[in-house]
Amino acid sequence: RNTAASMGVALDALVLGLVLAAPFRPQVLSGAVSVEQLQSNMDALPVRDHFLQHPDEWATLMDSCRQEEAAYWKDRSGLAWH
């Protein structure tokens, strides 16, 4: 959240931008269902461009997001699904 705020974008734009800057061919489904969400998602493009120019920052941020598999599935199973 701090990184998103320092870049002046919403969290969704930061996450989408990180994935789009990945060194593989990502395919991203944003899940946007409104014009406002789509506009926010589009803020991912300058984020992507930033991380393409600063791959060390990208790697550091991605490493900080890493979660062990068991913890991921435990957290996910506790989510309320609608």
LODOZA-109101 format. One record per atom (N, C-alpha, C): residue in one letter; residue number from 1; atom name; x, y, z. Coordinates in nm, 4 decimals, decimal comma, padded with zeros to 6 digits. Atoms other than C-alpha are relative to their C-alpha. Layout:
LODOZA-109101
res->A | n->NUM | atom->CA | u->X | v->Y | w->Z
...
end
This chain:
LODOZA-109101
res->R | n->1 | atom->N | u->00,0823 | v->-00,1197 | w->00,0000
res->R | n->1 | atom->CA | u->00,0000 | v->00,0000 | w->00,0000
res->R | n->1 | atom->C | u->00,0863 | v->00,1256 | w->00,0000
res->N | n->2 | atom->N | u->-00,0882 | v->-00,1161 | w->-00,0025
res->N | n->2 | atom->CA | u->00,2853 | v->00,2360 | w->00,0747
res->N | n->2 | atom->C | u->00,0569 | v->00,0292 | w->-00,1384
res->T | n->3 | atom->N | u->-00,0552 | v->-00,0192 | w->00,1341
res->T | n->3 | atom->CA | u->00,4331 | v->00,1793 | w->-00,2699
res->T | n->3 | atom->C | u->-00,1048 | v->00,0593 | w->-00,0920
res->A | n->4 | atom->N | u->00,1079 | v->-00,0540 | w->00,0838
res->A | n->4 | atom->CA | u->00,0980 | v->00,2413 | w->-00,4387
res->A | n->4 | atom->C | u->-00,0208 | v->00,1487 | w->00,0313
res->A | n->5 | atom->N | u->00,0199 | v->-00,1399 | w->-00,0395
res->A | n->5 | atom->CA | u->00,0527 | v->00,5634 | w->-00,2406
res->A | n->5 | atom->C | u->00,1156 | v->00,0873 | w->-00,0479
res->S | n->6 | atom->N | u->-00,1144 | v->-00,0811 | w->00,0431
res->S | n->6 | atom->CA | u->00,4059 | v->00,6821 | w->-00,3193
res->S | n->6 | atom->C | u->00,0026 | v->00,0190 | w->-00,1512
res->M | n->7 | atom->N | u->00,0072 | v->-00,0127 | w->00,1464
res->M | n->7 | atom->CA | u->00,3408 | v->00,6196 | w->-00,6900
res->M | n->7 | atom->C | u->-00,1251 | v->00,0750 | w->-00,0442
res->G | n->8 | atom->N | u->00,1214 | v->-00,0745 | w->00,0317
res->G | n->8 | atom->CA | u->00,0050 | v->00,7979 | w->-00,6716
res->G | n->8 | atom->C | u->-00,1049 | v->-00,0800 | w->-00,0738
res->V | n->9 | atom->N | u->00,0982 | v->00,0865 | w->00,0655
res->V | n->9 | atom->CA | u->-00,1992 | v->00,4974 | w->-00,7859
res->V | n->9 | atom->C | u->-00,0711 | v->-00,0850 | w->00,1035
res->A | n->10 | atom->N | u->00,0731 | v->00,0919 | w->-00,0861
res->A | n->10 | atom->CA | u->-00,4559 | v->00,2632 | w->-00,6357
res->A | n->10 | atom->C | u->00,0733 | v->-00,1340 | w->00,0045
res->L | n->11 | atom->N | u->-00,0651 | v->00,1295 | w->-00,0176
res->L | n->11 | atom->CA | u->-00,3488 | v->-00,0795 | w->-00,5135
res->L | n->11 | atom->C | u->-00,0199 | v->-00,0912 | w->-00,1210
res->D | n->12 | atom->N | u->00,0231 | v->00,0849 | w->00,1169
res->D | n->12 | atom->CA | u->-00,5107 | v->-00,2521 | w->-00,8134
res->D | n->12 | atom->C | u->00,0940 | v->00,0363 | w->-00,1139
res->A | n->13 | atom->N | u->-00,0903 | v->-00,0432 | w->00,1071
res->A | n->13 | atom->CA | u->-00,3009 | v->-00,0445 | w->-01,0545
res->A | n->13 | atom->C | u->00,1430 | v->-00,0445 | w->00,0285
res->L | n->14 | atom->N | u->-00,1345 | v->00,0458 | w->-00,0358
res->L | n->14 | atom->CA | u->00,0180 | v->-00,1285 | w->-00,8635
res->L | n->14 | atom->C | u->00,0163 | v->-00,1484 | w->-00,0301
res->V | n->15 | atom->N | u->-00,0096 | v->00,1451 | w->00,0179
res->V | n->15 | atom->CA | u->-00,0517 | v->-00,5023 | w->-00,8669
res->V | n->15 | atom->C | u->-00,0040 | v->-00,0370 | w->-00,1489
res->L | n->16 | atom->N | u->00,0069 | v->00,0285 | w->00,1436
res->L | n->16 | atom->CA | u->-00,1538 | v->-00,5087 | w->-01,2336
res->L | n->16 | atom->C | u->00,1292 | v->00,0434 | w->-00,0701
res->G | n->17 | atom->N | u->-00,1242 | v->-00,0478 | w->00,0591
res->G | n->17 | atom->CA | u->00,1511 | v->-00,3007 | w->-01,3248
res->G | n->17 | atom->C | u->00,1173 | v->-00,0914 | w->00,0284
res->L | n->18 | atom->N | u->-00,1064 | v->00,0946 | w->-00,0353
res->L | n->18 | atom->CA | u->00,3815 | v->-00,5393 | w->-01,1381
res->L | n->18 | atom->C | u->-00,0079 | v->-00,1253 | w->-00,0857
res->V | n->19 | atom->N | u->00,0158 | v->00,1215 | w->00,0809
res->V | n->19 | atom->CA | u->00,2385 | v->-00,8389 | w->-01,3214
res->V | n->19 | atom->C | u->00,0334 | v->00,0284 | w->-00,1459
res->L | n->20 | atom->N | u->-00,0275 | v->-00,0337 | w->00,1398
res->L | n->20 | atom->CA | u->00,2545 | v->-00,6643 | w->-01,6578
res->L | n->20 | atom->C | u->00,1484 | v->00,0235 | w->-00,0263
res->A | n->21 | atom->N | u->-00,1442 | v->-00,0220 | w->00,0149
res->A | n->21 | atom->CA | u->00,6233 | v->-00,5841 | w->-01,5951
res->A | n->21 | atom->C | u->00,0804 | v->-00,1283 | w->00,0198
res->A | n->22 | atom->N | u->-00,0689 | v->00,1272 | w->-00,0237
res->A | n->22 | atom->CA | u->00,7046 | v->-00,9497 | w->-01,5272
res->A | n->22 | atom->C | u->00,0802 | v->-00,0407 | w->-00,1232
res->P | n->23 | atom->N | u->-00,0861 | v->00,0394 | w->00,1129
res->P | n->23 | atom->CA | u->00,9840 | v->-01,0991 | w->-01,7398
res->P | n->23 | atom->C | u->-00,0507 | v->-00,1218 | w->-00,0768
res->F | n->24 | atom->N | u->00,0635 | v->00,1043 | w->00,0795
res->F | n->24 | atom->CA | u->00,7434 | v->-01,3530 | w->-01,8889
res->F | n->24 | atom->C | u->-00,1205 | v->00,0643 | w->-00,0664
res->R | n->25 | atom->N | u->00,1157 | v->-00,0563 | w->00,0692
res->R | n->25 | atom->CA | u->00,4394 | v->-01,3012 | w->-02,1105
res->R | n->25 | atom->C | u->-00,1252 | v->-00,0181 | w->00,0859
res->P | n->26 | atom->N | u->00,1173 | v->00,0144 | w->-00,0866
res->P | n->26 | atom->CA | u->00,1695 | v->-01,2338 | w->-01,8533
res->P | n->26 | atom->C | u->-00,1301 | v->00,0243 | w->-00,0761
res->Q | n->27 | atom->N | u->00,1351 | v->-00,0278 | w->00,0452
res->Q | n->27 | atom->CA | u->-00,1981 | v->-01,2506 | w->-01,9320
res->Q | n->27 | atom->C | u->-00,0778 | v->00,0306 | w->00,1261
res->V | n->28 | atom->N | u->00,0637 | v->-00,0486 | w->-00,1216
res->V | n->28 | atom->CA | u->-00,3988 | v->-01,0542 | w->-01,6810
res->V | n->28 | atom->C | u->-00,1474 | v->00,0231 | w->-00,0259
res->L | n->29 | atom->N | u->00,1436 | v->-00,0252 | w->00,0019
res->L | n->29 | atom->CA | u->-00,7719 | v->-01,0610 | w->-01,6236
res->L | n->29 | atom->C | u->-00,0290 | v->00,0909 | w->00,1184
res->S | n->30 | atom->N | u->00,0131 | v->-00,0985 | w->-00,1081
res->S | n->30 | atom->CA | u->-00,8534 | v->-00,7492 | w->-01,4243
res->S | n->30 | atom->C | u->-00,1257 | v->-00,0196 | w->00,0840
res->G | n->31 | atom->N | u->00,1250 | v->00,0150 | w->-00,0749
res->G | n->31 | atom->CA | u->-01,2109 | v->-00,8282 | w->-01,3255
res->G | n->31 | atom->C | u->-00,0790 | v->00,1292 | w->00,0130
res->A | n->32 | atom->N | u->00,0717 | v->-00,1278 | w->-00,0069
res->A | n->32 | atom->CA | u->-01,3180 | v->-00,4656 | w->-01,3742
res->A | n->32 | atom->C | u->-00,1419 | v->-00,0166 | w->-00,0528
res->V | n->33 | atom->N | u->00,1400 | v->00,0091 | w->00,0428
res->V | n->33 | atom->CA | u->-01,6975 | v->-00,4359 | w->-01,3965
res->V | n->33 | atom->C | u->-00,0646 | v->00,1376 | w->-00,0139
res->S | n->34 | atom->N | u->00,0544 | v->-00,1350 | w->00,0153
res->S | n->34 | atom->CA | u->-01,7392 | v->-00,0583 | w->-01,4031
res->S | n->34 | atom->C | u->00,1034 | v->00,0867 | w->-00,0709
res->V | n->35 | atom->N | u->-00,0898 | v->-00,0929 | w->00,0672
res->V | n->35 | atom->CA | u->-01,5913 | v->00,2324 | w->-01,5917
res->V | n->35 | atom->C | u->00,1064 | v->00,0497 | w->00,0978
res->E | n->36 | atom->N | u->-00,0944 | v->-00,0490 | w->-00,1000
res->E | n->36 | atom->CA | u->-01,4301 | v->00,3590 | w->-01,2708
res->E | n->36 | atom->C | u->00,1088 | v->-00,1032 | w->00,0289
res->Q | n->37 | atom->N | u->-00,0984 | v->00,1046 | w->-00,0242
res->Q | n->37 | atom->CA | u->-01,2615 | v->00,0240 | w->-01,2069
res->Q | n->37 | atom->C | u->00,0940 | v->-00,0146 | w->-00,1190
res->L | n->38 | atom->N | u->-00,0834 | v->00,0103 | w->00,1195
res->L | n->38 | atom->CA | u->-01,1386 | v->00,0060 | w->-01,5646
res->L | n->38 | atom->C | u->00,0979 | v->00,1167 | w->-00,0075
res->Q | n->39 | atom->N | u->-00,0893 | v->-00,1161 | w->00,0005
res->Q | n->39 | atom->CA | u->-00,9987 | v->00,3594 | w->-01,5410
res->Q | n->39 | atom->C | u->00,1120 | v->-00,0180 | w->00,1025
res->S | n->40 | atom->N | u->-00,1018 | v->00,0250 | w->-00,1014
res->S | n->40 | atom->CA | u->-00,8169 | v->00,2653 | w->-01,2207
res->S | n->40 | atom->C | u->00,0987 | v->-00,1054 | w->-00,0479
res->N | n->41 | atom->N | u->-00,0873 | v->00,1050 | w->00,0530
res->N | n->41 | atom->CA | u->-00,6825 | v->-00,0501 | w->-01,3837
res->N | n->41 | atom->C | u->00,0943 | v->00,0545 | w->-00,1064
res->M | n->42 | atom->N | u->-00,0843 | v->-00,0563 | w->00,1053
res->M | n->42 | atom->CA | u->-00,5495 | v->00,1561 | w->-01,6742
res->M | n->42 | atom->C | u->00,1199 | v->00,0753 | w->00,0567
res->D | n->43 | atom->N | u->-00,1146 | v->-00,0637 | w->-00,0648
res->D | n->43 | atom->CA | u->-00,3235 | v->00,3369 | w->-01,4265
res->D | n->43 | atom->C | u->00,1163 | v->-00,0979 | w->00,0149
res->A | n->44 | atom->N | u->-00,1063 | v->00,1008 | w->-00,0071
res->A | n->44 | atom->CA | u->-00,1260 | v->00,0105 | w->-01,4314
res->A | n->44 | atom->C | u->00,1037 | v->00,0186 | w->-00,1106
res->L | n->45 | atom->N | u->-00,0939 | v->-00,0117 | w->00,1121
res->L | n->45 | atom->CA | u->00,0350 | v->00,1033 | w->-01,7628
res->L | n->45 | atom->C | u->00,1230 | v->00,0836 | w->00,0338
res->P | n->46 | atom->N | u->-00,1213 | v->-00,0717 | w->-00,0393
res->P | n->46 | atom->CA | u->00,2651 | v->00,3780 | w->-01,6282
res->P | n->46 | atom->C | u->00,0769 | v->-00,0719 | w->00,1116
res->V | n->47 | atom->N | u->-00,0675 | v->00,0795 | w->-00,1036
res->V | n->47 | atom->CA | u->00,3386 | v->00,1519 | w->-01,3290
res->V | n->47 | atom->C | u->00,0856 | v->-00,1071 | w->-00,0676
res->R | n->48 | atom->N | u->-00,0751 | v->00,0993 | w->00,0763
res->R | n->48 | atom->CA | u->00,4421 | v->-00,1229 | w->-01,5717
res->R | n->48 | atom->C | u->00,1250 | v->00,0623 | w->-00,0607
res->D | n->49 | atom->N | u->-00,1127 | v->-00,0673 | w->00,0643
res->D | n->49 | atom->CA | u->00,6618 | v->00,1224 | w->-01,7581
res->D | n->49 | atom->C | u->00,1089 | v->00,0347 | w->00,1012
res->H | n->50 | atom->N | u->-00,0975 | v->-00,0323 | w->-00,1047
res->H | n->50 | atom->CA | u->00,8272 | v->00,2336 | w->-01,4340
res->H | n->50 | atom->C | u->00,0823 | v->-00,1230 | w->00,0363
res->F | n->51 | atom->N | u->-00,0720 | v->00,1194 | w->-00,0430
res->F | n->51 | atom->CA | u->00,9138 | v->-00,1207 | w->-01,3315
res->F | n->51 | atom->C | u->00,0800 | v->-00,0642 | w->-00,1135
res->L | n->52 | atom->N | u->-00,0818 | v->00,0465 | w->00,1121
res->L | n->52 | atom->CA | u->01,0352 | v->-00,2111 | w->-01,6805
res->L | n->52 | atom->C | u->00,1318 | v->00,0776 | w->-00,0055
res->Q | n->53 | atom->N | u->-00,1203 | v->-00,0828 | w->-00,0024
res->Q | n->53 | atom->CA | u->01,2830 | v->00,0760 | w->-01,6422
res->Q | n->53 | atom->C | u->00,0826 | v->-00,0222 | w->00,1264
res->H | n->54 | atom->N | u->-00,0672 | v->00,0207 | w->-00,1293
res->H | n->54 | atom->CA | u->01,3716 | v->-00,0248 | w->-01,2832
res->H | n->54 | atom->C | u->-00,0209 | v->-00,1445 | w->00,0466
res->P | n->55 | atom->N | u->00,0241 | v->00,1409 | w->-00,0327
res->P | n->55 | atom->CA | u->01,3860 | v->-00,4067 | w->-01,2740
res->P | n->55 | atom->C | u->00,0466 | v->-00,0402 | w->00,1404
res->D | n->56 | atom->N | u->-00,0424 | v->00,0320 | w->-00,1371
res->D | n->56 | atom->CA | u->01,5727 | v->-00,4106 | w->-00,9411
res->D | n->56 | atom->C | u->-00,1096 | v->00,0345 | w->00,1005
res->E | n->57 | atom->N | u->00,1135 | v->-00,0365 | w->-00,0862
res->E | n->57 | atom->CA | u->01,2814 | v->-00,2271 | w->-00,7765
res->E | n->57 | atom->C | u->-00,1113 | v->-00,1037 | w->-00,0134
res->W | n->58 | atom->N | u->00,1030 | v->00,1011 | w->00,0246
res->W | n->58 | atom->CA | u->01,0429 | v->-00,4755 | w->-00,9392
res->W | n->58 | atom->C | u->00,0319 | v->-00,1266 | w->00,0796
res->A | n->59 | atom->N | u->-00,0396 | v->00,1240 | w->-00,0677
res->A | n->59 | atom->CA | u->01,2388 | v->-00,7736 | w->-00,8020
res->A | n->59 | atom->C | u->-00,0115 | v->00,0129 | w->00,1514
res->T | n->60 | atom->N | u->00,0084 | v->-00,0215 | w->-00,1446
res->T | n->60 | atom->CA | u->01,2596 | v->-00,6259 | w->-00,4516
res->T | n->60 | atom->C | u->-00,1446 | v->-00,0017 | w->00,0469
res->L | n->61 | atom->N | u->00,1417 | v->-00,0044 | w->-00,0391
res->L | n->61 | atom->CA | u->00,8872 | v->-00,5536 | w->-00,4383
res->L | n->61 | atom->C | u->-00,0650 | v->-00,1368 | w->-00,0145
res->M | n->62 | atom->N | u->00,0566 | v->00,1340 | w->00,0182
res->M | n->62 | atom->CA | u->00,7958 | v->-00,8951 | w->-00,5779
res->M | n->62 | atom->C | u->00,0468 | v->-00,0949 | w->00,1110
res->D | n->63 | atom->N | u->-00,0516 | v->00,0844 | w->-00,1084
res->D | n->63 | atom->CA | u->01,0213 | v->-01,0672 | w->-00,3218
res->D | n->63 | atom->C | u->-00,0706 | v->00,0301 | w->00,1317
res->S | n->64 | atom->N | u->00,0664 | v->-00,0372 | w->-00,1252
res->S | n->64 | atom->CA | u->00,8497 | v->-00,8729 | w->-00,0427
res->S | n->64 | atom->C | u->-00,1437 | v->-00,0512 | w->00,0065
res->C | n->65 | atom->N | u->00,1382 | v->00,0501 | w->00,0061
res->C | n->65 | atom->CA | u->00,5114 | v->-01,0119 | w->-00,1560
res->C | n->65 | atom->C | u->-00,0080 | v->-00,1518 | w->00,0101
res->R | n->66 | atom->N | u->-00,0025 | v->00,1462 | w->00,0014
res->R | n->66 | atom->CA | u->00,6198 | v->-01,3757 | w->-00,1482
res->R | n->66 | atom->C | u->-00,0667 | v->-00,0557 | w->00,1264
res->Q | n->67 | atom->N | u->00,0699 | v->00,0655 | w->-00,1097
res->Q | n->67 | atom->CA | u->00,4061 | v->-01,6026 | w->00,0701
res->Q | n->67 | atom->C | u->00,0137 | v->-00,1511 | w->-00,0171
res->E | n->68 | atom->N | u->-00,0103 | v->00,1456 | w->00,0052
res->E | n->68 | atom->CA | u->00,4557 | v->-01,9672 | w->00,1561
res->E | n->68 | atom->C | u->-00,1350 | v->-00,0592 | w->-00,0421
res->E | n->69 | atom->N | u->00,1210 | v->00,0614 | w->00,0552
res->E | n->69 | atom->CA | u->00,2056 | v->-02,1988 | w->-00,0113
res->E | n->69 | atom->C | u->-00,1033 | v->-00,0321 | w->00,1080
res->A | n->70 | atom->N | u->00,0944 | v->00,0380 | w->-00,1067
res->A | n->70 | atom->CA | u->00,0514 | v->-02,3297 | w->00,3128
res->A | n->70 | atom->C | u->-00,0686 | v->00,1233 | w->00,0584
res->A | n->71 | atom->N | u->00,0581 | v->-00,1231 | w->-00,0536
res->A | n->71 | atom->CA | u->00,0000 | v->-01,9755 | w->00,4428
res->A | n->71 | atom->C | u->-00,0991 | v->00,0602 | w->-00,0990
res->Y | n->72 | atom->N | u->00,0904 | v->-00,0515 | w->00,1025
res->Y | n->72 | atom->CA | u->-00,1563 | v->-01,8697 | w->00,1129
res->Y | n->72 | atom->C | u->-00,1345 | v->-00,0712 | w->00,0054
res->W | n->73 | atom->N | u->00,1243 | v->00,0758 | w->00,0017
res->W | n->73 | atom->CA | u->-00,4119 | v->-02,1515 | w->00,1168
res->W | n->73 | atom->C | u->-00,0769 | v->00,0166 | w->00,1302
res->K | n->74 | atom->N | u->00,0680 | v->-00,0243 | w->-00,1275
res->K | n->74 | atom->CA | u->-00,4883 | v->-02,0946 | w->00,4855
res->K | n->74 | atom->C | u->-00,0708 | v->00,1351 | w->-00,0051
res->D | n->75 | atom->N | u->00,0614 | v->-00,1329 | w->00,0112
res->D | n->75 | atom->CA | u->-00,5503 | v->-01,7229 | w->00,4230
res->D | n->75 | atom->C | u->-00,1178 | v->-00,0024 | w->-00,0971
res->R | n->76 | atom->N | u->00,1056 | v->00,0049 | w->00,1023
res->R | n->76 | atom->CA | u->-00,7546 | v->-01,7940 | w->00,1112
res->R | n->76 | atom->C | u->-00,1237 | v->-00,0738 | w->00,0509
res->S | n->77 | atom->N | u->00,1157 | v->00,0747 | w->-00,0500
res->S | n->77 | atom->CA | u->-00,9739 | v->-02,0516 | w->00,2846
res->S | n->77 | atom->C | u->-00,0803 | v->00,0794 | w->00,1024
res->G | n->78 | atom->N | u->00,0705 | v->-00,0822 | w->-00,0980
res->G | n->78 | atom->CA | u->-01,0641 | v->-01,7898 | w->00,5459
res->G | n->78 | atom->C | u->-00,0747 | v->00,1184 | w->-00,0590
res->L | n->79 | atom->N | u->00,0683 | v->-00,1120 | w->00,0644
res->L | n->79 | atom->CA | u->-01,1960 | v->-01,5400 | w->00,2909
res->L | n->79 | atom->C | u->-00,1491 | v->-00,0272 | w->-00,0150
res->A | n->80 | atom->N | u->00,1444 | v->00,0114 | w->00,0224
res->A | n->80 | atom->CA | u->-01,5673 | v->-01,4732 | w->00,2648
res->A | n->80 | atom->C | u->-00,0254 | v->00,0171 | w->-00,1499
res->W | n->81 | atom->N | u->00,0263 | v->-00,0030 | w->00,1443
res->W | n->81 | atom->CA | u->-01,6747 | v->-01,5544 | w->-00,0910
res->W | n->81 | atom->C | u->-00,1464 | v->00,0328 | w->-00,0235
res->H | n->82 | atom->N | u->00,1386 | v->-00,0423 | w->00,0277
res->H | n->82 | atom->CA | u->-01,9847 | v->-01,3914 | w->-00,2359
res->H | n->82 | atom->C | u->-00,0457 | v->-00,0560 | w->-00,1314
end
